Amino acid sequence: MENNKYPLLSTIEYPSDLRRLHIDQLPQVCDELRQKIIDEVSVNPGHFASSWS
């Protein structure tokens, strides 16, 4: 994983790593994770959309 592009996400390997984060860091993790998914889907076949109907 690119450390520069996903600085906080790259520090998470296990659920316990996520639990150690401060609550104020969680929105950043969500943003980085969403961007990582978008980056992957843009170069690999797949579909990314909300599950809401």
PDB file of N, CA, C and O in Angstrom:
ATOM      1  N   MET A   1       0.847  -1.170   0.000  1.00  0.00           N
ATOM      2  CA  MET A   1       0.000   0.000   0.000  1.00  0.00           C
ATOM      3  C   MET A   1       0.895   1.237   0.000  1.00  0.00           C
ATOM      4  O   MET A   1       1.949   1.243   0.637  1.00  0.00           O
ATOM      5  N   GLU A   2       0.490   2.256  -0.693  1.00  0.00           N
ATOM      6  CA  GLU A   2       1.262   3.488  -0.768  1.00  0.00           C
ATOM      7  C   GLU A   2       1.149   4.260   0.539  1.00  0.00           C
ATOM      8  O   GLU A   2       0.071   4.734   0.896  1.00  0.00           O
ATOM      9  N   ASN A   3       2.259   4.383   1.248  1.00  0.00           N
ATOM     10  CA  ASN A   3       2.246   5.076   2.532  1.00  0.00           C
ATOM     11  C   ASN A   3       1.944   6.563   2.386  1.00  0.00           C
ATOM     12  O   ASN A   3       1.286   7.147   3.246  1.00  0.00           O
ATOM     13  N   ASN A   4       2.421   7.183   1.301  1.00  0.00           N
ATOM     14  CA  ASN A   4       2.184   8.611   1.114  1.00  0.00           C
ATOM     15  C   ASN A   4       0.728   8.916   0.797  1.00  0.00           C
ATOM     16  O   ASN A   4       0.182   9.924   1.246  1.00  0.00           O
ATOM     17  N   LYS A   5       0.114   8.048   0.031  1.00  0.00           N
ATOM     18  CA  LYS A   5      -1.265   8.301  -0.388  1.00  0.00           C
ATOM     19  C   LYS A   5      -2.274   7.926   0.706  1.00  0.00           C
ATOM     20  O   LYS A   5      -3.330   8.548   0.823  1.00  0.00           O
ATOM     21  N   TYR A   6      -1.944   6.922   1.490  1.00  0.00           N
ATOM     22  CA  TYR A   6      -2.834   6.441   2.552  1.00  0.00           C
ATOM     23  C   TYR A   6      -2.051   6.359   3.868  1.00  0.00           C
ATOM     24  O   TYR A   6      -1.808   5.260   4.367  1.00  0.00           O
ATOM     25  N   PRO A   7      -1.657   7.496   4.433  1.00  0.00           N
ATOM     26  CA  PRO A   7      -0.769   7.473   5.600  1.00  0.00           C
ATOM     27  C   PRO A   7      -1.354   6.770   6.829  1.00  0.00           C
ATOM     28  O   PRO A   7      -0.643   6.045   7.525  1.00  0.00           O
ATOM     29  N   LEU A   8      -2.605   6.975   7.089  1.00  0.00           N
ATOM     30  CA  LEU A   8      -3.208   6.356   8.268  1.00  0.00           C
ATOM     31  C   LEU A   8      -3.633   4.925   7.974  1.00  0.00           C
ATOM     32  O   LEU A   8      -3.427   4.032   8.796  1.00  0.00           O
ATOM     33  N   LEU A   9      -4.213   4.709   6.829  1.00  0.00           N
ATOM     34  CA  LEU A   9      -4.667   3.374   6.448  1.00  0.00           C
ATOM     35  C   LEU A   9      -3.501   2.394   6.373  1.00  0.00           C
ATOM     36  O   LEU A   9      -3.660   1.215   6.692  1.00  0.00           O
ATOM     37  N   SER A  10      -2.347   2.865   5.959  1.00  0.00           N
ATOM     38  CA  SER A  10      -1.188   1.985   5.835  1.00  0.00           C
ATOM     39  C   SER A  10      -0.663   1.504   7.184  1.00  0.00           C
ATOM     40  O   SER A  10       0.138   0.571   7.236  1.00  0.00           O
ATOM     41  N   THR A  11      -1.101   2.128   8.273  1.00  0.00           N
ATOM     42  CA  THR A  11      -0.668   1.694   9.605  1.00  0.00           C
ATOM     43  C   THR A  11      -1.579   0.621  10.187  1.00  0.00           C
ATOM     44  O   THR A  11      -1.301   0.081  11.257  1.00  0.00           O
ATOM     45  N   ILE A  12      -2.659   0.312   9.489  1.00  0.00           N
ATOM     46  CA  ILE A  12      -3.642  -0.642  10.007  1.00  0.00           C
ATOM     47  C   ILE A  12      -3.475  -1.989   9.321  1.00  0.00           C
ATOM     48  O   ILE A  12      -3.611  -2.113   8.104  1.00  0.00           O
ATOM     49  N   GLU A  13      -3.180  -2.986  10.131  1.00  0.00           N
ATOM     50  CA  GLU A  13      -3.050  -4.340   9.605  1.00  0.00           C
ATOM     51  C   GLU A  13      -4.029  -5.298  10.285  1.00  0.00           C
ATOM     52  O   GLU A  13      -4.466  -6.283   9.689  1.00  0.00           O
ATOM     53  N   TYR A  14      -4.359  -5.000  11.514  1.00  0.00           N
ATOM     54  CA  TYR A  14      -5.248  -5.853  12.299  1.00  0.00           C
ATOM     55  C   TYR A  14      -6.346  -5.003  12.935  1.00  0.00           C
ATOM     56  O   TYR A  14      -6.173  -3.793  13.080  1.00  0.00           O
ATOM     57  N   PRO A  15      -7.462  -5.604  13.313  1.00  0.00           N
ATOM     58  CA  PRO A  15      -8.522  -4.839  13.979  1.00  0.00           C
ATOM     59  C   PRO A  15      -8.017  -4.092  15.220  1.00  0.00           C
ATOM     60  O   PRO A  15      -8.491  -2.997  15.523  1.00  0.00           O
ATOM     61  N   SER A  16      -7.077  -4.674  15.919  1.00  0.00           N
ATOM     62  CA  SER A  16      -6.544  -4.012  17.115  1.00  0.00           C
ATOM     63  C   SER A  16      -5.857  -2.687  16.764  1.00  0.00           C
ATOM     64  O   SER A  16      -5.865  -1.754  17.567  1.00  0.00           O
ATOM     65  N   ASP A  17      -5.266  -2.603  15.569  1.00  0.00           N
ATOM     66  CA  ASP A  17      -4.648  -1.343  15.130  1.00  0.00           C
ATOM     67  C   ASP A  17      -5.711  -0.262  14.968  1.00  0.00           C
ATOM     68  O   ASP A  17      -5.488   0.896  15.322  1.00  0.00           O
ATOM     69  N   LEU A  18      -6.833  -0.633  14.448  1.00  0.00           N
ATOM     70  CA  LEU A  18      -7.938   0.309  14.256  1.00  0.00           C
ATOM     71  C   LEU A  18      -8.483   0.779  15.602  1.00  0.00           C
ATOM     72  O   LEU A  18      -8.832   1.949  15.766  1.00  0.00           O
ATOM     73  N   ARG A  19      -8.553  -0.128  16.551  1.00  0.00           N
ATOM     74  CA  ARG A  19      -9.072   0.219  17.876  1.00  0.00           C
ATOM     75  C   ARG A  19      -8.165   1.186  18.621  1.00  0.00           C
ATOM     76  O   ARG A  19      -8.626   1.908  19.506  1.00  0.00           O
ATOM     77  N   ARG A  20      -6.892   1.211  18.280  1.00  0.00           N
ATOM     78  CA  ARG A  20      -5.946   2.107  18.953  1.00  0.00           C
ATOM     79  C   ARG A  20      -6.029   3.553  18.460  1.00  0.00           C
ATOM     80  O   ARG A  20      -5.486   4.456  19.096  1.00  0.00           O
ATOM     81  N   LEU A  21      -6.691   3.770  17.354  1.00  0.00           N
ATOM     82  CA  LEU A  21      -6.789   5.123  16.818  1.00  0.00           C
ATOM     83  C   LEU A  21      -7.705   5.980  17.675  1.00  0.00           C
ATOM     84  O   LEU A  21      -8.630   5.489  18.321  1.00  0.00           O
ATOM     85  N   HIS A  22      -7.423   7.256  17.661  1.00  0.00           N
ATOM     86  CA  HIS A  22      -8.296   8.209  18.348  1.00  0.00           C
ATOM     87  C   HIS A  22      -9.561   8.379  17.513  1.00  0.00           C
ATOM     88  O   HIS A  22      -9.523   8.282  16.287  1.00  0.00           O
ATOM     89  N   ILE A  23     -10.645   8.625  18.166  1.00  0.00           N
ATOM     90  CA  ILE A  23     -11.933   8.743  17.469  1.00  0.00           C
ATOM     91  C   ILE A  23     -11.900   9.835  16.398  1.00  0.00           C
ATOM     92  O   ILE A  23     -12.602   9.734  15.392  1.00  0.00           O
ATOM     93  N   ASP A  24     -11.100  10.865  16.604  1.00  0.00           N
ATOM     94  CA  ASP A  24     -10.982  11.946  15.614  1.00  0.00           C
ATOM     95  C   ASP A  24     -10.291  11.496  14.335  1.00  0.00           C
ATOM     96  O   ASP A  24     -10.396  12.169  13.309  1.00  0.00           O
ATOM     97  N   GLN A  25      -9.583  10.366  14.380  1.00  0.00           N
ATOM     98  CA  GLN A  25      -8.877   9.856  13.205  1.00  0.00           C
ATOM     99  C   GLN A  25      -9.753   8.958  12.334  1.00  0.00           C
ATOM    100  O   GLN A  25      -9.399   8.670  11.191  1.00  0.00           O
ATOM    101  N   LEU A  26     -10.860   8.528  12.850  1.00  0.00           N
ATOM    102  CA  LEU A  26     -11.708   7.587  12.111  1.00  0.00           C
ATOM    103  C   LEU A  26     -12.250   8.144  10.795  1.00  0.00           C
ATOM    104  O   LEU A  26     -12.283   7.410   9.808  1.00  0.00           O
ATOM    105  N   PRO A  27     -12.677   9.412  10.735  1.00  0.00           N
ATOM    106  CA  PRO A  27     -13.110   9.932   9.431  1.00  0.00           C
ATOM    107  C   PRO A  27     -11.997   9.893   8.374  1.00  0.00           C
ATOM    108  O   PRO A  27     -12.265   9.643   7.199  1.00  0.00           O
ATOM    109  N   GLN A  28     -10.758  10.139   8.793  1.00  0.00           N
ATOM    110  CA  GLN A  28      -9.647  10.070   7.848  1.00  0.00           C
ATOM    111  C   GLN A  28      -9.444   8.645   7.347  1.00  0.00           C
ATOM    112  O   GLN A  28      -9.194   8.435   6.160  1.00  0.00           O
ATOM    113  N   VAL A  29      -9.549   7.665   8.241  1.00  0.00           N
ATOM    114  CA  VAL A  29      -9.428   6.267   7.826  1.00  0.00           C
ATOM    115  C   VAL A  29     -10.518   5.929   6.815  1.00  0.00           C
ATOM    116  O   VAL A  29     -10.252   5.268   5.811  1.00  0.00           O
ATOM    117  N   CYS A  30     -11.724   6.374   7.073  1.00  0.00           N
ATOM    118  CA  CYS A  30     -12.836   6.125   6.147  1.00  0.00           C
ATOM    119  C   CYS A  30     -12.568   6.758   4.788  1.00  0.00           C
ATOM    120  O   CYS A  30     -12.800   6.132   3.754  1.00  0.00           O
ATOM    121  N   ASP A  31     -12.084   7.990   4.786  1.00  0.00           N
ATOM    122  CA  ASP A  31     -11.775   8.676   3.525  1.00  0.00           C
ATOM    123  C   ASP A  31     -10.681   7.950   2.755  1.00  0.00           C
ATOM    124  O   ASP A  31     -10.780   7.771   1.541  1.00  0.00           O
ATOM    125  N   GLU A  32      -9.634   7.531   3.468  1.00  0.00           N
ATOM    126  CA  GLU A  32      -8.533   6.828   2.809  1.00  0.00           C
ATOM    127  C   GLU A  32      -8.986   5.474   2.269  1.00  0.00           C
ATOM    128  O   GLU A  32      -8.591   5.076   1.173  1.00  0.00           O
ATOM    129  N   LEU A  33      -9.803   4.775   3.029  1.00  0.00           N
ATOM    130  CA  LEU A  33     -10.304   3.474   2.586  1.00  0.00           C
ATOM    131  C   LEU A  33     -11.193   3.624   1.356  1.00  0.00           C
ATOM    132  O   LEU A  33     -11.083   2.844   0.410  1.00  0.00           O
ATOM    133  N   ARG A  34     -12.054   4.605   1.366  1.00  0.00           N
ATOM    134  CA  ARG A  34     -12.922   4.847   0.208  1.00  0.00           C
ATOM    135  C   ARG A  34     -12.083   5.176  -1.025  1.00  0.00           C
ATOM    136  O   ARG A  34     -12.354   4.671  -2.114  1.00  0.00           O
ATOM    137  N   GLN A  35     -11.068   6.018  -0.857  1.00  0.00           N
ATOM    138  CA  GLN A  35     -10.214   6.372  -1.986  1.00  0.00           C
ATOM    139  C   GLN A  35      -9.439   5.163  -2.492  1.00  0.00           C
ATOM    140  O   GLN A  35      -9.256   5.008  -3.699  1.00  0.00           O
ATOM    141  N   LYS A  36      -8.986   4.311  -1.590  1.00  0.00           N
ATOM    142  CA  LYS A  36      -8.267   3.085  -1.973  1.00  0.00           C
ATOM    143  C   LYS A  36      -9.172   2.179  -2.808  1.00  0.00           C
ATOM    144  O   LYS A  36      -8.736   1.627  -3.817  1.00  0.00           O
ATOM    145  N   ILE A  37     -10.410   2.028  -2.397  1.00  0.00           N
ATOM    146  CA  ILE A  37     -11.362   1.205  -3.147  1.00  0.00           C
ATOM    147  C   ILE A  37     -11.599   1.806  -4.523  1.00  0.00           C
ATOM    148  O   ILE A  37     -11.602   1.085  -5.522  1.00  0.00           O
ATOM    149  N   ILE A  38     -11.797   3.115  -4.588  1.00  0.00           N
ATOM    150  CA  ILE A  38     -12.016   3.780  -5.879  1.00  0.00           C
ATOM    151  C   ILE A  38     -10.803   3.604  -6.783  1.00  0.00           C
ATOM    152  O   ILE A  38     -10.950   3.336  -7.976  1.00  0.00           O
ATOM    153  N   ASP A  39      -9.611   3.753  -6.225  1.00  0.00           N
ATOM    154  CA  ASP A  39      -8.385   3.573  -7.010  1.00  0.00           C
ATOM    155  C   ASP A  39      -8.283   2.153  -7.561  1.00  0.00           C
ATOM    156  O   ASP A  39      -7.907   1.965  -8.719  1.00  0.00           O
ATOM    157  N   GLU A  40      -8.609   1.165  -6.755  1.00  0.00           N
ATOM    158  CA  GLU A  40      -8.538  -0.229  -7.191  1.00  0.00           C
ATOM    159  C   GLU A  40      -9.577  -0.537  -8.264  1.00  0.00           C
ATOM    160  O   GLU A  40      -9.263  -1.186  -9.262  1.00  0.00           O
ATOM    161  N   VAL A  41     -10.792  -0.084  -8.070  1.00  0.00           N
ATOM    162  CA  VAL A  41     -11.872  -0.366  -9.022  1.00  0.00           C
ATOM    163  C   VAL A  41     -11.624   0.356 -10.350  1.00  0.00           C
ATOM    164  O   VAL A  41     -12.072  -0.104 -11.401  1.00  0.00           O
ATOM    165  N   SER A  42     -10.915   1.475 -10.303  1.00  0.00           N
ATOM    166  CA  SER A  42     -10.663   2.222 -11.538  1.00  0.00           C
ATOM    167  C   SER A  42      -9.675   1.523 -12.467  1.00  0.00           C
ATOM    168  O   SER A  42      -9.655   1.808 -13.664  1.00  0.00           O
ATOM    169  N   VAL A  43      -8.857   0.613 -11.941  1.00  0.00           N
ATOM    170  CA  VAL A  43      -7.883  -0.093 -12.787  1.00  0.00           C
ATOM    171  C   VAL A  43      -8.172  -1.594 -12.892  1.00  0.00           C
ATOM    172  O   VAL A  43      -7.582  -2.281 -13.726  1.00  0.00           O
ATOM    173  N   ASN A  44      -9.054  -2.089 -12.069  1.00  0.00           N
ATOM    174  CA  ASN A  44      -9.438  -3.501 -12.103  1.00  0.00           C
ATOM    175  C   ASN A  44     -10.948  -3.583 -12.317  1.00  0.00           C
ATOM    176  O   ASN A  44     -11.689  -2.737 -11.818  1.00  0.00           O
ATOM    177  N   PRO A  45     -11.400  -4.573 -13.041  1.00  0.00           N
ATOM    178  CA  PRO A  45     -12.845  -4.702 -13.259  1.00  0.00           C
ATOM    179  C   PRO A  45     -13.594  -4.822 -11.935  1.00  0.00           C
ATOM    180  O   PRO A  45     -13.152  -5.508 -11.013  1.00  0.00           O
ATOM    181  N   GLY A  46     -14.691  -4.167 -11.865  1.00  0.00           N
ATOM    182  CA  GLY A  46     -15.496  -4.249 -10.662  1.00  0.00           C
ATOM    183  C   GLY A  46     -16.570  -3.195 -10.645  1.00  0.00           C
ATOM    184  O   GLY A  46     -16.716  -2.408 -11.581  1.00  0.00           O
ATOM    185  N   HIS A  47     -17.310  -3.193  -9.577  1.00  0.00           N
ATOM    186  CA  HIS A  47     -18.418  -2.262  -9.430  1.00  0.00           C
ATOM    187  C   HIS A  47     -18.363  -1.702  -8.021  1.00  0.00           C
ATOM    188  O   HIS A  47     -18.154  -2.438  -7.057  1.00  0.00           O
ATOM    189  N   PHE A  48     -18.552  -0.391  -7.908  1.00  0.00           N
ATOM    190  CA  PHE A  48     -18.521   0.252  -6.603  1.00  0.00           C
ATOM    191  C   PHE A  48     -19.721   1.187  -6.514  1.00  0.00           C
ATOM    192  O   PHE A  48     -19.796   2.190  -7.225  1.00  0.00           O
ATOM    193  N   ALA A  49     -20.639   0.852  -5.650  1.00  0.00           N
ATOM    194  CA  ALA A  49     -21.820   1.690  -5.450  1.00  0.00           C
ATOM    195  C   ALA A  49     -22.365   1.424  -4.065  1.00  0.00           C
ATOM    196  O   ALA A  49     -22.034   0.423  -3.429  1.00  0.00           O
ATOM    197  N   SER A  50     -23.188   2.317  -3.618  1.00  0.00           N
ATOM    198  CA  SER A  50     -23.787   2.114  -2.299  1.00  0.00           C
ATOM    199  C   SER A  50     -24.737   0.923  -2.349  1.00  0.00           C
ATOM    200  O   SER A  50     -25.220   0.542  -3.415  1.00  0.00           O
ATOM    201  N   SER A  51     -24.989   0.357  -1.209  1.00  0.00           N
ATOM    202  CA  SER A  51     -25.898  -0.790  -1.142  1.00  0.00           C
ATOM    203  C   SER A  51     -27.318  -0.348  -0.824  1.00  0.00           C
ATOM    204  O   SER A  51     -28.195  -1.185  -0.610  1.00  0.00           O
ATOM    205  N   TRP A  52     -27.547   0.941  -0.794  1.00  0.00           N
ATOM    206  CA  TRP A  52     -28.873   1.463  -0.510  1.00  0.00           C
ATOM    207  C   TRP A  52     -29.734   1.394  -1.752  1.00  0.00           C
ATOM    208  O   TRP A  52     -29.270   1.667  -2.859  1.00  0.00           O
ATOM    209  N   SER A  53     -30.950   1.040  -1.568  1.00  0.00           N
ATOM    210  CA  SER A  53     -31.862   0.954  -2.707  1.00  0.00           C
ATOM    211  C   SER A  53     -32.677   2.193  -2.858  1.00  0.00           C
ATOM    212  O   SER A  53     -33.497   2.285  -3.771  1.00  0.00           O
TER     213      SER A  53
END
